[in-house]
């Protein structure tokens, strides 16, 4: 269900209700929810949880392009909160978000119009963000260089490896 797709008219059965009514209601609800999330994300301070919910919503609808954007914005919002490179718990939360983002980027978008490079561009953008975050936590003195920060640093490295592999596939 794409909330932007127009809802086609449908015939009603003898009782006035058909399975199409459920689809119609689901699309209508999806459209309203999409509009609400768009309004919330564009008019309020970017809370990481908002982007996480938006990513889940668009992923559920099958809108992978929008879900990827929301996953990356979730990662960036967590990073903007600060302290993620100094606190193990914050690093773990960021690393979990990065793994979800990497998983979303490893799902092929499908064949687009001729000359469409949006898949490759999105993957490259996330790879650059992930590389930068991993580099920062691996530096001496950062939490990623301590035993308590090791799981988060390892998870960031795994996310980076996944997305680098996908980028290499698309570049070949």
MIMIVO-699365 format. One record per atom (N, C-alpha, C): residue in three letters; atom name; x, y, z. Coordinates in nm, 3 decimals, decimal comma, m for minus. Layout:
BEGIN
ala | CA | X | Y | Z
...
This chain:
BEGIN
unk | N | 0,084 | m0,118 | 0,000
unk | CA | 0,000 | 0,000 | 0,000
unk | C | 0,087 | 0,124 | 0,000
unk | N | 0,073 | 0,205 | m0,099
unk | CA | 0,147 | 0,329 | m0,106
unk | C | 0,050 | 0,441 | m0,069
unk | N | 0,081 | 0,519 | 0,037
unk | CA | m0,014 | 0,622 | 0,078
unk | C | m0,032 | 0,731 | m0,026
unk | N | 0,059 | 0,741 | m0,121
unk | CA | 0,047 | 0,843 | m0,225
unk | C | m0,034 | 0,795 | m0,344
unk | N | m0,055 | 0,664 | m0,356
unk | CA | m0,127 | 0,608 | m0,469
unk | C | m0,275 | 0,641 | m0,457
unk | N | m0,337 | 0,690 | m0,564
unk | CA | m0,479 | 0,722 | m0,556
unk | C | m0,562 | 0,595 | m0,530
unk | N | m0,667 | 0,614 | m0,458
unk | CA | m0,753 | 0,501 | m0,424
unk | C | m0,855 | 0,484 | m0,536
unk | N | m0,854 | 0,367 | m0,602
unk | CA | m0,949 | 0,348 | m0,712
unk | C | m1,090 | 0,324 | m0,658
unk | N | m1,190 | 0,367 | m0,733
unk | CA | m1,327 | 0,338 | m0,692
unk | C | m1,353 | 0,187 | m0,704
unk | N | m1,442 | 0,136 | m0,625
unk | CA | m1,471 | m0,007 | m0,633
unk | C | m1,621 | m0,028 | m0,617
unk | N | m1,665 | m0,139 | m0,673
unk | CA | m1,808 | m0,173 | m0,666
unk | C | m1,838 | m0,239 | m0,532
unk | N | m1,954 | m0,215 | m0,481
unk | CA | m1,995 | m0,277 | m0,356
unk | C | m2,083 | m0,399 | m0,387
unk | N | m2,072 | m0,497 | m0,302
unk | CA | m2,151 | m0,618 | m0,319
unk | C | m2,294 | m0,597 | m0,272
unk | N | m2,369 | m0,708 | m0,262
unk | CA | m2,509 | m0,702 | m0,223
unk | C | m2,528 | m0,644 | m0,084
unk | N | m2,436 | m0,677 | 0,007
unk | CA | m2,448 | m0,630 | 0,145
unk | C | m2,385 | m0,491 | 0,163
unk | N | m2,323 | m0,441 | 0,060
unk | CA | m2,263 | m0,309 | 0,070
unk | C | m2,120 | m0,311 | 0,122
unk | N | m2,069 | m0,429 | 0,154
unk | CA | m1,933 | m0,439 | 0,207
unk | C | m1,862 | m0,554 | 0,137
unk | N | m1,743 | m0,528 | 0,091
unk | CA | m1,661 | m0,631 | 0,028
unk | C | m1,521 | m0,625 | 0,084
unk | N | m1,440 | m0,720 | 0,042
unk | CA | m1,300 | m0,718 | 0,083
unk | C | m1,232 | m0,590 | 0,036
unk | N | m1,276 | m0,537 | m0,077
unk | CA | m1,219 | m0,413 | m0,127
unk | C | m1,237 | m0,299 | m0,028
unk | N | m1,343 | m0,304 | 0,050
unk | CA | m1,366 | m0,199 | 0,149
unk | C | m1,255 | m0,199 | 0,253
unk | N | m1,206 | m0,318 | 0,288
unk | CA | m1,097 | m0,329 | 0,384
unk | C | m0,970 | m0,268 | 0,324
unk | N | m0,943 | m0,301 | 0,199
unk | CA | m0,827 | m0,244 | 0,131
unk | C | m0,842 | m0,093 | 0,122
unk | N | m0,962 | m0,047 | 0,088
unk | CA | m0,988 | 0,096 | 0,080
unk | C | m0,962 | 0,163 | 0,214
unk | N | m1,012 | 0,103 | 0,321
unk | CA | m0,992 | 0,159 | 0,455
unk | C | m0,844 | 0,156 | 0,493
unk | N | m0,774 | 0,047 | 0,460
unk | CA | m0,632 | 0,038 | 0,491
unk | C | m0,553 | 0,145 | 0,417
unk | N | m0,584 | 0,167 | 0,290
unk | CA | m0,514 | 0,269 | 0,212
unk | C | m0,543 | 0,408 | 0,267
unk | N | m0,669 | 0,430 | 0,302
unk | CA | m0,707 | 0,559 | 0,356
unk | C | m0,634 | 0,584 | 0,488
unk | N | m0,628 | 0,484 | 0,572
unk | CA | m0,556 | 0,495 | 0,699
unk | C | m0,407 | 0,515 | 0,675
unk | N | m0,351 | 0,442 | 0,579
unk | CA | m0,209 | 0,456 | 0,547
unk | C | m0,180 | 0,597 | 0,497
unk | N | m0,267 | 0,650 | 0,414
unk | CA | m0,248 | 0,786 | 0,364
unk | C | m0,251 | 0,886 | 0,479
unk | N | m0,348 | 0,871 | 0,569
unk | CA | m0,359 | 0,963 | 0,683
unk | C | m0,237 | 0,951 | 0,775
unk | N | m0,194 | 0,828 | 0,799
unk | CA | m0,077 | 0,806 | 0,884
unk | C | 0,048 | 0,865 | 0,820
unk | N | 0,062 | 0,846 | 0,690
unk | CA | 0,176 | 0,903 | 0,617
unk | C | 0,177 | 1,055 | 0,625
unk | N | 0,059 | 1,115 | 0,610
unk | CA | 0,049 | 1,261 | 0,621
unk | C | 0,084 | 1,308 | 0,762
unk | N | 0,038 | 1,235 | 0,862
unk | CA | 0,069 | 1,271 | 1,001
unk | C | 0,220 | 1,261 | 1,027
unk | N | 0,281 | 1,152 | 0,984
unk | CA | 0,426 | 1,137 | 1,004
unk | C | 0,504 | 1,245 | 0,930
unk | N | 0,460 | 1,279 | 0,811
unk | CA | 0,526 | 1,386 | 0,735
unk | C | 0,516 | 1,518 | 0,811
unk | N | 0,398 | 1,546 | 0,863
unk | CA | 0,380 | 1,670 | 0,939
unk | C | 0,465 | 1,671 | 1,065
unk | N | 0,467 | 1,561 | 1,137
unk | CA | 0,544 | 1,554 | 1,262
unk | C | 0,693 | 1,569 | 1,233
unk | N | 0,743 | 1,500 | 1,133
unk | CA | 0,887 | 1,506 | 1,105
unk | C | 0,929 | 1,640 | 1,046
unk | N | 0,838 | 1,712 | 0,984
unk | CA | 0,877 | 1,839 | 0,923
unk | C | 0,854 | 1,959 | 1,014
unk | N | 0,775 | 1,945 | 1,119
unk | CA | 0,743 | 2,060 | 1,203
unk | C | 0,798 | 2,053 | 1,345
unk | N | 0,853 | 1,940 | 1,385
unk | CA | 0,905 | 1,929 | 1,521
unk | C | 1,055 | 1,900 | 1,516
unk | N | 1,117 | 1,916 | 1,631
unk | CA | 1,259 | 1,881 | 1,640
unk | C | 1,272 | 1,732 | 1,609
unk | N | 1,375 | 1,698 | 1,540
unk | CA | 1,392 | 1,559 | 1,495
unk | C | 1,430 | 1,468 | 1,612
unk | N | 1,332 | 1,404 | 1,667
unk | CA | 1,356 | 1,304 | 1,771
unk | C | 1,390 | 1,172 | 1,703
unk | N | 1,491 | 1,103 | 1,751
unk | CA | 1,528 | 0,975 | 1,688
unk | C | 1,412 | 0,876 | 1,680
unk | N | 1,330 | 0,869 | 1,783
unk | CA | 1,219 | 0,774 | 1,785
unk | C | 1,119 | 0,802 | 1,672
unk | N | 1,100 | 0,929 | 1,640
unk | CA | 1,008 | 0,966 | 1,532
unk | C | 1,056 | 0,908 | 1,400
unk | N | 1,187 | 0,919 | 1,375
unk | CA | 1,243 | 0,865 | 1,250
unk | C | 1,238 | 0,713 | 1,250
unk | N | 1,257 | 0,654 | 1,366
unk | CA | 1,250 | 0,507 | 1,375
unk | C | 1,109 | 0,458 | 1,342
unk | N | 1,008 | 0,524 | 1,396
unk | CA | 0,868 | 0,488 | 1,368
unk | C | 0,836 | 0,511 | 1,220
unk | N | 0,884 | 0,622 | 1,166
unk | CA | 0,860 | 0,651 | 1,025
unk | C | 0,923 | 0,544 | 0,936
unk | N | 1,044 | 0,502 | 0,970
unk | CA | 1,111 | 0,398 | 0,892
unk | C | 1,032 | 0,268 | 0,897
unk | N | 0,983 | 0,232 | 1,014
unk | CA | 0,903 | 0,111 | 1,028
unk | C | 0,774 | 0,122 | 0,946
unk | N | 0,710 | 0,237 | 0,951
unk | CA | 0,587 | 0,259 | 0,876
unk | C | 0,610 | 0,241 | 0,726
unk | N | 0,710 | 0,309 | 0,673
unk | CA | 0,734 | 0,301 | 0,528
unk | C | 0,785 | 0,163 | 0,486
unk | N | 0,859 | 0,098 | 0,574
unk | CA | 0,904 | m0,038 | 0,546
unk | C | 0,785 | m0,133 | 0,539
unk | N | 0,690 | m0,115 | 0,629
unk | CA | 0,569 | m0,197 | 0,630
unk | C | 0,488 | m0,177 | 0,502
unk | N | 0,485 | m0,054 | 0,452
unk | CA | 0,412 | m0,026 | 0,328
unk | C | 0,487 | m0,076 | 0,205
unk | N | 0,615 | m0,107 | 0,223
unk | CA | 0,695 | m0,152 | 0,109
unk | C | 0,760 | m0,036 | 0,035
unk | N | 0,758 | 0,082 | 0,093
unk | CA | 0,822 | 0,199 | 0,033
unk | C | 0,966 | 0,203 | 0,084
unk | N | 1,052 | 0,123 | 0,020
unk | CA | 1,189 | 0,107 | 0,069
unk | C | 1,272 | 0,233 | 0,057
unk | N | 1,249 | 0,311 | m0,047
unk | CA | 1,326 | 0,435 | m0,063
unk | C | 1,302 | 0,528 | 0,055
unk | N | 1,177 | 0,548 | 0,089
unk | CA | 1,142 | 0,635 | 0,202
unk | C | 1,187 | 0,574 | 0,334
unk | N | 1,175 | 0,442 | 0,349
unk | CA | 1,220 | 0,376 | 0,471
unk | C | 1,370 | 0,395 | 0,491
unk | N | 1,447 | 0,383 | 0,383
unk | CA | 1,592 | 0,403 | 0,392
unk | C | 1,625 | 0,544 | 0,440
unk | N | 1,556 | 0,642 | 0,382
unk | CA | 1,580 | 0,780 | 0,422
unk | C | 1,551 | 0,800 | 0,570
unk | N | 1,442 | 0,741 | 0,617
unk | CA | 1,406 | 0,754 | 0,758
unk | C | 1,506 | 0,682 | 0,849
unk | N | 1,554 | 0,566 | 0,806
unk | CA | 1,656 | 0,495 | 0,884
unk | C | 1,781 | 0,580 | 0,898
unk | N | 1,825 | 0,641 | 0,789
unk | CA | 1,945 | 0,724 | 0,794
unk | C | 1,922 | 0,847 | 0,881
unk | N | 1,804 | 0,907 | 0,871
unk | CA | 1,773 | 1,022 | 0,956
unk | C | 1,766 | 0,981 | 1,103
unk | N | 1,723 | 0,859 | 1,130
unk | CA | 1,723 | 0,807 | 1,267
unk | C | 1,866 | 0,800 | 1,318
unk | N | 1,956 | 0,747 | 1,237
unk | CA | 2,097 | 0,738 | 1,277
unk | C | 2,155 | 0,877 | 1,301
unk | N | 2,126 | 0,968 | 1,212
unk | CA | 2,179 | 1,104 | 1,225
unk | C | 2,122 | 1,174 | 1,348
unk | N | 1,995 | 1,150 | 1,379
unk | CA | 1,934 | 1,212 | 1,497
unk | C | 1,997 | 1,157 | 1,625
unk | N | 2,026 | 1,027 | 1,628
unk | CA | 2,094 | 0,969 | 1,744
unk | C | 2,234 | 1,028 | 1,759
unk | N | 2,300 | 1,046 | 1,647
unk | CA | 2,433 | 1,103 | 1,648
unk | C | 2,429 | 1,249 | 1,696
unk | N | 2,326 | 1,322 | 1,656
unk | CA | 2,314 | 1,463 | 1,692
unk | C | 2,287 | 1,482 | 1,842
unk | N | 2,232 | 1,380 | 1,907
unk | CA | 2,205 | 1,390 | 2,051
unk | C | 2,335 | 1,406 | 2,129
unk | N | 2,445 | 1,361 | 2,073
unk | CA | 2,574 | 1,374 | 2,140
unk | C | 2,598 | 1,264 | 2,242
unk | N | 2,724 | 1,244 | 2,273
unk | CA | 2,762 | 1,145 | 2,373
unk | C | 2,774 | 1,004 | 2,321
unk | N | 2,734 | 0,980 | 2,197
unk | CA | 2,737 | 0,844 | 2,144
unk | C | 2,879 | 0,790 | 2,130
unk | N | 2,976 | 0,879 | 2,120
unk | CA | 3,115 | 0,835 | 2,107
unk | C | 3,184 | 0,827 | 2,244
unk | N | 3,110 | 0,863 | 2,351
unk | CA | 3,167 | 0,859 | 2,486
unk | C | 3,094 | 0,765 | 2,582
unk | N | 2,974 | 0,722 | 2,546
unk | CA | 2,893 | 0,637 | 2,633
unk | C | 2,859 | 0,507 | 2,561
unk | N | 2,885 | 0,396 | 2,627
unk | CA | 2,863 | 0,265 | 2,564
unk | C | 2,716 | 0,243 | 2,528
unk | N | 2,624 | 0,283 | 2,616
unk | CA | 2,481 | 0,261 | 2,589
unk | C | 2,436 | 0,341 | 2,466
unk | N | 2,482 | 0,465 | 2,455
unk | CA | 2,445 | 0,547 | 2,339
unk | C | 2,506 | 0,490 | 2,211
unk | N | 2,629 | 0,439 | 2,221
unk | CA | 2,693 | 0,377 | 2,105
unk | C | 2,618 | 0,252 | 2,063
unk | N | 2,575 | 0,171 | 2,158
unk | CA | 2,498 | 0,050 | 2,127
unk | C | 2,367 | 0,085 | 2,056
unk | N | 2,300 | 0,191 | 2,102
unk | CA | 2,175 | 0,234 | 2,039
unk | C | 2,200 | 0,280 | 1,896
unk | N | 2,307 | 0,356 | 1,876
unk | CA | 2,342 | 0,402 | 1,741
unk | C | 2,380 | 0,284 | 1,652
unk | N | 2,455 | 0,190 | 1,706
unk | CA | 2,497 | 0,073 | 1,628
unk | C | 2,376 | m0,012 | 1,588
unk | N | 2,279 | m0,027 | 1,678
unk | CA | 2,156 | m0,101 | 1,643
unk | C | 2,082 | m0,030 | 1,529
unk | N | 2,072 | 0,102 | 1,537
unk | CA | 2,006 | 0,179 | 1,431
unk | C | 2,083 | 0,164 | 1,300
unk | N | 2,216 | 0,164 | 1,308
unk | CA | 2,298 | 0,148 | 1,187
unk | C | 2,277 | 0,010 | 1,125
unk | N | 2,261 | m0,092 | 1,207
unk | CA | 2,235 | m0,227 | 1,154
unk | C | 2,101 | m0,232 | 1,081
unk | N | 1,998 | m0,170 | 1,141
unk | CA | 1,867 | m0,166 | 1,074
unk | C | 1,878 | m0,091 | 0,941
unk | N | 1,954 | 0,017 | 0,942
unk | CA | 1,974 | 0,096 | 0,821
unk | C | 2,049 | 0,015 | 0,715
unk | N | 2,153 | m0,057 | 0,758
unk | CA | 2,230 | m0,140 | 0,664
unk | C | 2,142 | m0,249 | 0,604
unk | N | 2,060 | m0,311 | 0,688
unk | CA | 1,970 | m0,416 | 0,638
unk | C | 1,872 | m0,360 | 0,535
unk | N | 1,822 | m0,240 | 0,561
unk | CA | 1,729 | m0,176 | 0,465
unk | C | 1,801 | m0,145 | 0,334
unk | N | 1,926 | m0,107 | 0,342
unk | CA | 2,002 | m0,072 | 0,222
unk | C | 2,047 | m0,195 | 0,143
unk | N | 2,045 | m0,311 | 0,206
unk | CA | 2,087 | m0,433 | 0,137
unk | C | 1,973 | m0,499 | 0,061
unk | N | 1,851 | m0,450 | 0,080
unk | CA | 1,736 | m0,501 | 0,005
unk | C | 1,731 | m0,425 | m0,127
unk | N | 1,738 | m0,495 | m0,240
unk | CA | 1,734 | m0,425 | m0,369
unk | C | 1,601 | m0,351 | m0,389
unk | N | 1,610 | m0,233 | m0,447
unk | CA | 1,489 | m0,155 | m0,475
unk | C | 1,413 | m0,208 | m0,594
unk | N | 1,481 | m0,282 | m0,679
unk | CA | 1,417 | m0,328 | m0,802
unk | C | 1,466 | m0,244 | m0,918
unk | N | 1,416 | m0,276 | m1,033
unk | CA | 1,460 | m0,207 | m1,154
unk | C | 1,382 | m0,076 | m1,168
unk | N | 1,456 | 0,031 | m1,177
unk | CA | 1,395 | 0,162 | m1,196
unk | C | 1,404 | 0,203 | m1,341
unk | N | 1,368 | 0,326 | m1,370
unk | CA | 1,378 | 0,375 | m1,507
unk | C | 1,524 | 0,379 | m1,552
unk | N | 1,546 | 0,381 | m1,680
unk | CA | 1,682 | 0,384 | m1,735
unk | C | 1,759 | 0,503 | m1,678
unk | N | 1,881 | 0,478 | m1,635
unk | CA | 1,965 | 0,584 | m1,580
unk | C | 1,939 | 0,614 | m1,434
unk | N | 1,848 | 0,542 | m1,370
unk | CA | 1,816 | 0,565 | m1,229
unk | C | 1,929 | 0,511 | m1,142
unk | N | 1,990 | 0,597 | m1,063
unk | CA | 2,099 | 0,556 | m0,974
unk | C | 2,064 | 0,581 | m0,827
unk | N | 1,935 | 0,593 | m0,797
unk | CA | 1,895 | 0,625 | m0,660
unk | C | 1,937 | 0,518 | m0,561
unk | N | 1,930 | 0,391 | m0,600
unk | CA | 1,971 | 0,281 | m0,512
unk | C | 2,119 | 0,297 | m0,475
unk | N | 2,202 | 0,314 | m0,574
unk | CA | 2,346 | 0,328 | m0,553
unk | C | 2,379 | 0,454 | m0,472
unk | N | 2,309 | 0,562 | m0,501
unk | CA | 2,333 | 0,688 | m0,430
unk | C | 2,297 | 0,676 | m0,283
unk | N | 2,182 | 0,616 | m0,254
unk | CA | 2,141 | 0,599 | m0,114
unk | C | 2,241 | 0,511 | m0,039
unk | N | 2,286 | 0,406 | m0,102
unk | CA | 2,381 | 0,315 | m0,038
unk | C | 2,514 | 0,386 | m0,013
unk | N | 2,560 | 0,462 | m0,109
unk | CA | 2,685 | 0,535 | m0,094
unk | C | 2,675 | 0,637 | 0,020
unk | N | 2,564 | 0,708 | 0,028
unk | CA | 2,543 | 0,808 | 0,133
unk | C | 2,549 | 0,743 | 0,271
unk | N | 2,479 | 0,630 | 0,286
unk | CA | 2,482 | 0,561 | 0,416
unk | C | 2,621 | 0,506 | 0,445
unk | N | 2,690 | 0,451 | 0,345
unk | CA | 2,824 | 0,398 | 0,365
unk | C | 2,918 | 0,507 | 0,415
unk | N | 2,907 | 0,626 | 0,359
unk | CA | 2,994 | 0,736 | 0,403
unk | C | 2,964 | 0,775 | 0,547
unk | N | 2,835 | 0,780 | 0,583
unk | CA | 2,798 | 0,812 | 0,721
unk | C | 2,852 | 0,706 | 0,816
unk | N | 2,832 | 0,580 | 0,780
unk | CA | 2,873 | 0,468 | 0,864
unk | C | 3,026 | 0,465 | 0,880
unk | N | 3,097 | 0,489 | 0,772
unk | CA | 3,244 | 0,491 | 0,776
unk | C | 3,292 | 0,600 | 0,872
unk | N | 3,230 | 0,717 | 0,865
unk | CA | 3,267 | 0,829 | 0,951
unk | C | 3,240 | 0,797 | 1,098
unk | N | 3,123 | 0,740 | 1,127
unk | CA | 3,088 | 0,705 | 1,265
unk | C | 3,183 | 0,598 | 1,318
unk | N | 3,212 | 0,498 | 1,237
unk | CA | 3,301 | 0,390 | 1,280
unk | C | 3,441 | 0,443 | 1,308
unk | N | 3,488 | 0,530 | 1,224
unk | CA | 3,621 | 0,588 | 1,242
unk | C | 3,629 | 0,667 | 1,373
unk | N | 3,521 | 0,741 | 1,403
unk | CA | 3,520 | 0,822 | 1,525
unk | C | 3,522 | 0,736 | 1,651
unk | N | 3,448 | 0,626 | 1,654
unk | CA | 3,444 | 0,544 | 1,776
unk | C | 3,567 | 0,454 | 1,789
unk | N | 3,638 | 0,432 | 1,680
unk | CA | 3,757 | 0,347 | 1,686
unk | C | 3,882 | 0,425 | 1,730
unk | N | 3,873 | 0,557 | 1,735
unk | CA | 3,988 | 0,639 | 1,774
unk | C | 4,022 | 0,615 | 1,921
unk | N | 4,148 | 0,636 | 1,954
unk | CA | 4,191 | 0,625 | 2,093
unk | C | 4,113 | 0,723 | 2,179
unk | N | 4,070 | 0,677 | 2,295
unk | CA | 3,996 | 0,762 | 2,387
unk | C | 3,846 | 0,757 | 2,368
unk | N | 3,800 | 0,713 | 2,252
unk | CA | 3,655 | 0,700 | 2,231
unk | C | 3,607 | 0,572 | 2,297
unk | N | 3,479 | 0,567 | 2,326
unk | CA | 3,424 | 0,450 | 2,395
unk | C | 3,442 | 0,322 | 2,313
unk | N | 3,448 | 0,335 | 2,182
unk | CA | 3,466 | 0,218 | 2,097
unk | C | 3,600 | 0,151 | 2,114
unk | N | 3,698 | 0,223 | 2,172
unk | CA | 3,830 | 0,164 | 2,195
unk | C | 3,839 | 0,099 | 2,332
unk | N | 3,728 | 0,094 | 2,407
unk | CA | 3,726 | 0,033 | 2,540
unk | C | 3,648 | m0,098 | 2,534
unk | N | 3,669 | m0,185 | 2,634
unk | CA | 3,594 | m0,313 | 2,635
unk | C | 3,442 | m0,293 | 2,638
unk | N | 3,392 | m0,190 | 2,709
unk | CA | 3,247 | m0,170 | 2,716
unk | C | 3,190 | m0,122 | 2,583
unk | N | 3,272 | m0,058 | 2,501
unk | CA | 3,225 | m0,009 | 2,372
unk | C | 3,250 | m0,103 | 2,256
unk | N | 3,317 | m0,214 | 2,284
unk | CA | 3,351 | m0,310 | 2,178
unk | C | 3,229 | m0,363 | 2,102
unk | N | 3,119 | m0,402 | 2,169
unk | CA | 3,004 | m0,452 | 2,093
unk | C | 2,948 | m0,350 | 1,994
unk | N | 2,939 | m0,223 | 2,035
unk | CA | 2,887 | m0,120 | 1,946
unk | C | 2,979 | m0,097 | 1,827
unk | N | 3,110 | m0,094 | 1,853
unk | CA | 3,206 | m0,072 | 1,745
unk | C | 3,202 | m0,189 | 1,647
unk | N | 3,192 | m0,310 | 1,700
unk | CA | 3,186 | m0,429 | 1,615
unk | C | 3,060 | m0,427 | 1,528
unk | N | 2,948 | m0,387 | 1,588
unk | CA | 2,822 | m0,382 | 1,513
unk | C | 2,829 | m0,275 | 1,403
unk | N | 2,890 | m0,160 | 1,434
unk | CA | 2,907 | m0,057 | 1,331
unk | C | 2,994 | m0,109 | 1,218
unk | N | 3,100 | m0,183 | 1,253
unk | CA | 3,188 | m0,240 | 1,150
unk | C | 3,112 | m0,338 | 1,062
unk | N | 3,024 | m0,417 | 1,124
unk | CA | 2,945 | m0,514 | 1,048
unk | C | 2,848 | m0,443 | 0,953
unk | N | 2,784 | m0,337 | 1,003
unk | CA | 2,692 | m0,259 | 0,919
unk | C | 2,768 | m0,199 | 0,800
unk | N | 2,887 | m0,147 | 0,826
unk | CA | 2,969 | m0,089 | 0,720
unk | C | 3,008 | m0,195 | 0,617
unk | N | 3,047 | m0,313 | 0,665
unk | CA | 3,086 | m0,422 | 0,573
unk | C | 2,967 | m0,464 | 0,486
unk | N | 2,848 | m0,472 | 0,546
unk | CA | 2,729 | m0,511 | 0,470
unk | C | 2,700 | m0,412 | 0,358
unk | N | 2,704 | m0,285 | 0,391
unk | CA | 2,667 | m0,183 | 0,293
unk | C | 2,779 | m0,165 | 0,189
unk | N | 2,904 | m0,184 | 0,230
unk | CA | 3,014 | m0,178 | 0,133
unk | C | 3,002 | m0,291 | 0,031
unk | N | 2,963 | m0,409 | 0,079
unk | CA | 2,944 | m0,524 | m0,011
unk | C | 2,831 | m0,496 | m0,111
unk | N | 2,722 | m0,439 | m0,061
unk | CA | 2,609 | m0,407 | m0,149
unk | C | 2,649 | m0,300 | m0,252
unk | N | 2,726 | m0,202 | m0,208
unk | CA | 2,771 | m0,096 | m0,298
unk | C | 2,861 | m0,154 | m0,407
unk | N | 2,947 | m0,248 | m0,368
unk | CA | 3,036 | m0,313 | m0,466
unk | C | 2,954 | m0,392 | m0,569
unk | N | 2,847 | m0,457 | m0,525
unk | CA | 2,759 | m0,532 | m0,616
unk | C | 2,699 | m0,439 | m0,721
unk | N | 2,653 | m0,321 | m0,674
unk | CA | 2,589 | m0,228 | m0,765
unk | C | 2,690 | m0,159 | m0,858
unk | N | 2,813 | m0,149 | m0,813
unk | CA | 2,916 | m0,082 | m0,894
unk | C | 2,974 | m0,174 | m1,000
unk | N | 2,956 | m0,306 | m0,982
unk | CA | 3,014 | m0,402 | m1,075
unk | C | 2,938 | m0,408 | m1,206
